[in-house]
Structures are given as structure tokens and as C-alpha cells.
Amino acid sequence: MAFQTILVVDDEPHIVEIVRDYLKQAGYRVVAAGDGQTALTLARHERPDLIVLDLMLPGGMDGLEVCRRLRRDPVLAEVPIIMLTARVEETDRLIGLELGADDYVTKPFSPRELVARVRAVLRRARGHGPPPGIIRVGELAVDLTKRSVTVGGQPVSLTPTEFDLLAVMARNPGRPFTRAQLMDLVYDVAYTGYDRAIDSHIKNLRRKIEPDPRQPRYVLTVYGVGYKFCEE
């Protein structure tokens, strides 16, 4: 799957539409459910990377119960959950977090803030577990621990941003990244929209690591999407 999948669970169609539009614009694949049982069925079928879950749902199964069942499911127990709700009482928030929600957003909300929360939670989720030490493809070797790169055994000097871009893609060979996703993963500050800066960094990176930058071997363009690292 090229993009991470977000399951949005809310019984208000206009909220689902807004959230879906903003998440798709940010580069995510979105599926939606309007009640708790459908949410559980979709979660088991789609295996989403994150769930945006409303607390107040029709059909006798509210968001808290959905969260409880997800956390008991051995396959879905570690899926990040952001609760989205009109309830503002502290007790509701504490109950949701105690059940295993990763974050909590109250209505009315800013769609941009929700997207930022999704990115932050996914970023934390990706941080679990040690990264591989050295990634080798062809003549290229990326040492993630030492933050060093060699081509044909010769060291290559990269800026921190160039290295981070290469490392993000090299950890996920074959997965396309949008420019916005790369901006979000590489920069510590909030993404401000100037995603074309990524093109300049990629151009410089290719000049340093590619045998022929005009016909790249390692960092490939995915037309209409962004970039990806080659698969062995």
C-alpha cells in the first residue's frame, strides 16, 4: 500500500467529508464508518495505520466501547487512536486515554490541527523499535547509527536534511512519499506549505549519490506523487 490508511469514524457526514478531504490532501488514504460495528468490521478488514474515532456513535456501541474492543483485539491492539468528540468533560478525556487512545480532539476543531495530530501520533508510532543499522543497495551504504553515507566505499558528505531525507526513504524501500510527507518527517517545525523545497534537496542528494543524476538509481521520482527509494 502506497499511503498510510486512516479510518475515520463519525456519524456526521459533513465532518467525515471535511476530515477526509484534509487527510487526503495531506497524502493519506481514508476509509470511513458511521457507527461502531461498521468501524470494527472496517478496522479488521483494512488494518488502518490510525483511527480517528468519535465518542458519540449511534447503534448502541459508542466510541469508548469501540476503543475497548480494539485494544482487546490482538491484531489491532497497537493501532493508534485519536478520539474526536463534542464531549469536553475531563472525565471523558481521561476515560478515553485510559482505554488506550493516543490523543483527544474536541469539537469544534480545526481540520489542520487534526491533521497535525495525526502526523504527530503516526510519527511517534513509527519510532517504536530500533531502526536497522546499515542499509545497503548496490554501491550505496547508509549507516543510520553513524549518520554516514558511502558510495562505492567512498564517504559522501550530506547536509543533515539530505541525510534525513535519504534515511526516511531508505527505511521504506518502494514506498512513495509525497513532498508534504517528507517535509513532515524531516523537519521538526510545523509544515508550512513550501513543499517544493524538497525538490531542491532531492536534486542535491542525487548529485552526490547517483552514478547518473539524470537517470537516478536510488532516489526515484513517482510522477504525480513525489519520491521513493529503490527496491533491491
C-alpha positions in Angstrom: 0.0 0.0 0.0 1.5 3.3 -1.1 -0.1 5.5 1.5 -1.0 5.1 5.2 -4.6 4.4 5.8 -6.7 6.4 8.2 -10.1 5.1 9.4 -12.4 8.0 10.3 -15.4 7.0 12.5 -18.2 9.6 12.9 -21.9 9.6 12.3 -22.0 13.2 11.0 -21.4 13.1 7.2 -20.2 16.7 6.9 -17.5 16.1 9.5 -16.4 12.9 7.7 -16.2 14.8 4.4 -14.1 17.6 5.9 -11.7 15.3 7.7 -11.4 13.0 4.6 -10.6 16.0 2.3 -7.9 17.3 4.6 -6.3 13.9 5.3 -6.3 13.1 1.5 -4.7 16.4 0.8 -2.0 15.5 3.3 -1.3 12.3 1.5 -3.3 9.7 3.4 -5.8 7.1 2.2 -9.1 7.4 4.1 -11.9 5.0 4.8 -14.9 5.9 6.9 -17.6 4.4 9.1 -20.7 5.9 10.7 -21.3 3.5 13.6 -19.3 1.4 16.0 -19.9 -2.1 14.5 -19.0 -0.9 11.0 -15.9 0.7 12.4 -14.8 -2.6 13.9 -15.5 -4.5 10.7 -13.6 -2.0 8.6 -10.7 -1.9 11.1 -10.3 -5.7 10.9 -10.5 -5.7 7.1 -8.4 -2.6 6.3 -5.8 -2.8 9.1 -5.6 1.0 9.3 -2.4 2.8 10.4 -4.5 5.1 12.6 -8.2 5.6 13.7 -9.9 8.9 14.2 -12.8 7.9 16.5 -15.9 9.9 17.6 -17.1 9.1 21.1 -20.8 9.6 20.4 -21.9 7.0 17.9 -25.4 5.5 17.1 -26.3 1.8 17.3 -25.6 1.0 20.9 -21.8 1.0 20.6 -20.2 4.3 21.4 -16.6 5.2 20.7 -15.4 4.2 24.2 -16.6 0.6 23.6 -15.1 0.6 20.1 -11.8 1.7 21.6 -12.1 -1.0 24.3 -12.7 -3.8 21.8 -9.9 -2.6 19.5 -7.4 -2.7 22.4 -8.5 -6.3 23.2 -8.0 -7.4 19.6 -4.5 -9.0 19.3 -4.2 -7.7 15.7 -5.5 -4.2 16.2 -4.3 -3.6 19.8 -1.5 -1.3 18.8 -3.3 0.8 16.2 -3.1 4.5 17.2 -6.4 6.1 18.1 -7.3 9.8 18.1 -10.7 10.4 19.8 -12.8 13.1 18.2 -15.8 14.3 20.2 -18.1 17.1 21.4 -17.6 16.0 25.0 -15.3 18.3 26.8 -15.5 17.0 30.3 -12.2 16.0 31.8 -13.6 12.6 32.9 -14.5 11.7 29.3 -11.0 12.6 28.2 -9.4 10.6 31.0 -11.6 7.5 30.3 -10.6 7.6 26.6 -6.9 7.9 27.3 -7.1 5.2 30.0 -8.7 2.9 27.4 -5.7 3.4 25.2 -6.5 6.4 23.0 -3.3 8.2 21.9 -4.8 11.7 21.6 -8.0 13.6 22.1 -9.5 16.4 19.9 -12.7 18.2 20.9 -15.4 19.6 18.5 -15.5 22.2 17.1 -12.0 21.6 15.8 -9.5 22.8 13.2 -9.0 20.3 10.4 -5.4 21.4 10.1 -4.8 20.8 13.7 -6.3 17.3 13.4 -4.0 16.6 10.5 -1.1 17.8 12.6 -2.2 15.5 15.5 -2.5 12.5 13.0 1.0 13.2 11.8 2.4 13.5 15.3 0.8 10.3 16.5 2.0 8.4 13.5 5.5 9.8 13.9 5.6 8.5 17.5 4.2 5.1 16.4 7.0 4.8 13.8 9.5 5.5 16.4 8.9 2.2 18.3 11.7 -0.3 17.9 15.3 0.1 16.9 16.0 1.1 13.3 18.2 -1.1 11.1 21.9 -0.2 11.4 23.1 -0.1 7.8 21.1 -0.2 4.6 23.0 -1.3 1.5 21.7 -1.2 -2.1 24.2 -1.5 -4.9 27.1 0.7 -4.3 25.2 2.8 -1.7 25.5 2.2 2.0 23.5 4.3 4.5 24.6 4.0 8.2 21.6 5.1 10.2 23.5 5.0 13.5 26.6 7.0 12.5 24.6 9.1 10.1 27.1 8.5 7.3 26.8 7.5 3.6 29.3 5.9 1.3 29.1 5.2 -2.4 31.5 2.5 -3.7 33.2 2.6 -0.3 33.9 6.3 -0.6 32.4 8.7 2.0 29.8 11.2 0.8 29.2 14.5 2.6 25.5 15.2 3.0 23.7 18.0 4.9 21.5 17.0 7.8 18.4 17.5 5.7 19.8 15.5 2.8 20.7 12.6 5.1 17.3 12.7 6.8 15.5 12.6 3.5 17.6 9.6 2.3 17.2 7.8 5.6 13.4 8.2 5.7 13.0 6.8 2.2 15.7 4.1 2.6 13.9 2.7 5.7 10.8 2.2 3.4 12.1 1.0 0.1 9.5 1.1 -2.7 7.0 3.3 -0.7 6.1 6.6 -2.4 6.2 9.7 -0.2 4.5 13.0 -1.1 6.6 16.1 -0.7 4.3 17.1 2.2 5.0 13.8 4.0 8.8 14.2 3.5 8.6 17.7 4.9 6.7 16.5 7.9 9.1 13.6 8.6 12.3 15.5 8.1 11.6 18.9 9.7 11.0 19.4 13.5 9.0 22.5 12.9 5.4 22.5 11.6 5.0 22.1 7.8 4.3 25.5 6.3 3.4 24.5 2.7 6.7 25.2 0.9 7.0 21.5 -0.1 8.8 22.3 -3.4 11.9 22.9 -1.3 12.1 19.1 -1.2 12.8 19.1 -4.9 15.9 21.1 -4.4 17.1 18.8 -1.6 16.5 15.8 -3.8 18.3 17.3 -6.7 21.4 17.9 -4.5 21.1 14.5 -2.9 21.0 12.8 -6.3 24.0 14.8 -7.5 26.0 13.4 -4.6 24.9 9.7 -4.5 23.7 8.8 -8.0 26.0 7.4 -10.7 24.0 9.5 -13.2 21.7 12.1 -11.6 19.7 12.4 -14.8 18.8 8.7 -14.6 18.7 8.0 -10.8 19.3 4.6 -9.5 18.4 5.1 -5.8 16.1 8.0 -5.3 13.3 7.7 -7.8 10.6 10.0 -8.9 7.0 8.9 -8.6 5.1 11.1 -11.1 2.1 12.9 -9.6 3.1 11.8 -6.1 6.7 12.5 -5.0 9.7 10.3 -4.5 10.6 6.8 -3.3 13.8 4.8 -2.6 14.5 1.9 -4.9 13.7 -1.7 -4.0 16.6 -4.1 -4.1 
